[in-house]
Amino acid sequence: MSDDAYDTVGGRGEAAFEVQGSEFIGHARPVDTVDDAEAFVDEIRSEFPDATHNVPAYRVRADPLREYSSDDGEPTGSAGKPMLNVLQMRELENVAVVVTRYYGGTNLGVGGLARSYSQAVKDAVDDAGVVEERPHERVHVVVDYDDSGTVRGIVESAGVEFDADYGERVRIDARVPVEDAPELRDRLRSATSGRVEFDDAEN
């Protein structure tokens, strides 16, 4: 996976409209992994269990890029593919979308469905807003309490998202831009005279 910037959605987005009695609700959100994307699809299915269809699509940066869509019972090619096509045309990555449909009694035909599902994705993406993002990685830091204040101060000054867990030792999980991670590790090592440990088995 390259370290260049990419476009994704800035947060959660949602949009709803009706076409000949059928209600379409588009949902979009940024994701970091395929697991995140699948979890979002499951979340929407749980939230709208009585919907006629909950159609998913996502594009996730991996090696190679992972693209997925399903028609979830709609006619082949009428839903998932047009949704994925919107993400491709806008060159969005690390994004998952689900379109919820409540059938209204009128068949829309493959063309009508494709237009409606595409529109729901476009509207949800517009609602979320598109942002430029840089690839991130997780930096897992483990230190003794004596060094925890120093380490936390450095992580805070880096302006990155992090969680701190105070157990027998202090564990800090930070989400850091890939290009900034080596420098952050070096700063933490020198500030603690090498006492900091990095639990990065998963990276």
N, C-alpha and C positions, 0 to 999 in steps of 0.2 A: 504494500500500500504506500503510495507516495505521500510526502509530507506537505503537499501544496494545499492551499486554501480551497474550500468548496462551498457551495450554496446549500442551505438547508432551511427548515422553517424555524422561526424564532421562539416558538412555544406551541401551546395547544391552539388549534383553530377549529371552529365548527360553523356550519352553514346549513340551512334547511330551506326547502321550497317544495311546491307541489306541481305535478304534471298529470293532468287528466285524472285527478283523484289519488294518484300514488304520491306518498310523501317520501322525499329523499333527504337524508341527513348525512352530510359529509363531516368526517372527523380526521384531523391531521395532528401529528406530533413528531418532534425530533426524537431519534433513537440512536444509541451508540453501537448496538449489536443486533444480530438476528434474534437473539433471545428477548431483547427489549421489544423488538417489533412484534414477535409472537405474543408476548405478554400484553401488549396494547390491543392486539386483535382479540385476545381472550377477554380482556376487560370490557371492550365494547359489546361483545357477544353476551356477556353477563349482564350488562346494563340494559340491553335491548333484546331480551330473550324471546319476546313475542313478535319480533320483526319477521317479515317474510324472508328477507335476505340481509346478511351482514357481509358485504363483499370486501376482501382485503387486498392490499397491494403494498409493496415496500421496496426500497432500494437502500442497501446497506453497504458502506465501504468495508471491503474485506479484500482478500487476495484469492481469487478475483472478486470483482464487485458482485454482490448477491442481489438478484432481482427476483421478485416473486409476485404472482397474482393468481387469484382463483375466481371463478364466476359464482361460486357458492349457490349453485342450482339455477342460475339464470342461463339463458341460451348461450352456447359456446361462443366466446369472443365478444359478447355484448356488454360485459361489465368489467371484469378484472383487467383485461388487456387495454381497453381505452383508459382506465384509471392509471395504469402503469405508464401508458404513453404520455400522459400529462406530466408525470414526474420526469420522464426522459426528455421531453421537449423543453422543460424548464431547467434541465440539468441539475435536479435536486438529488442530494444524497443524504444518507442517514435520516431518512424520513419514512414514516409509516402512515398509511391512510386506510380508513374503513368507511364505506358508504352503507348506511342502514336504509333499507327500503320497506315501507309498508304498502302492500299492494292495494290499489284502489278500485279494482274491478274492470279496468280497461287495459287490454294488451297494448303495449307501446311499440312492439316490433323491435327487431335488433337495432335498427338505426336510432329509434327513439330512446331505447335503453342506453345505447352507447353515448348519445348526446347528454342524457341525464346524469349518468354516472361520471362522465368527464366533467360536466359542469359542477357537480357536487365537490369533486376534488379541487378544481380551480378555485371555487368559492371558499372552501375550507383552508386552502393554502394562502389565499389572499387575506383571510381573517387572521391567520397565524402570523403572517408577514414573513418575508424571505430575508435571511441574514447570511453574511459570509462567516464561515466558521473554519477554525484550524483543527487538524487532527489532535486528539487528546489521548493521553495514557494515564493509567492509575499509578501513583507512586505511594507505596505502602511503607510507612516509617514506624519503627518500633524503638522506643527509648525508655530509659529509667526516669523516674519522677524528677531527679536532680536536673536532667537536661530538658525536661518537657516544656518549660517556659520558654527557653531559648528557641527550641525547635518550632513551637507553635507560633512564636513571634515572627520567625523567618517565613513560615508558610503563609501567615496572615499578610505579611508585607508583599508577598508575591501576588496577592490579589486573586487567588484561585479558590475554587470550591473545595471544602474539605470537611471530614467528620473526625471527631476525636473520641476515642474510647478509653476510659480510665479503668483498667483492670489491675492485674499484678504489676504490669508495666503499662506505659501509655502507647497507644497505637493511633496513628494519624493516617487516614486515607485521603489523599489529595488527587484532584482531577486537574492535570497539568498539560498545557500544550506540548506536543511531542518535542518541538524544537527547544523548549525552555527546560525540559526535565533534567538533562545532564548538568546544567548550571545549578539548578536547585539542589540536586544531590551533592554537588561539590560544596556548596555553601553550608549545607547541613553537616557534612563530614568535617569541614574545617572548624565550624562553630562548636562542635562537640569533641574536637580532637579525635575524631574517628570512632566515637562510641556509638553513634547512631547505626541502626541496622535497617536494611531494606529488605522487606519481605515481598519480593517481586516475582515469586514463582509463577504467577499466572500470566505474566507478560513475556 
